[in-house]
Amino acid sequence: MEVVASQIASVTPMDPVTITPEDVAEAVRRAPNWKSTGLDGLHHYWLKGFVVCHAVLARQFQEALDQNSLPSLFTTGITHLVPKDQDTD
């Protein structure tokens, strides 16, 4: 833990960020419609159409940024290694 603390000491803090519904709309607009879904199970196609959700998502993203810590859901993952071909061990 001391190693992490010493490395964090040299990191420049991020400037404050404000996420607006327009930011969410722009990000969703540029996203491909039918790519794999996240944990929510929604394709970008639906997020593009549910314009009323953009304000709610912006508020939730902003709250996550303002908290100085993220839920473990955002920082924990599982990686599955998939060989490129059958001959790969």
Secondary structure, 3 states (H helix, E strand, C coil): CHHHHHHHCCCCCCCCCCCCHHHHHHHHHHCCCCCCCCCCCCCHHHHHHCCCHHHHHHHHHHHHHHCCCCCHHHHCCCCCCCCCCCCCC
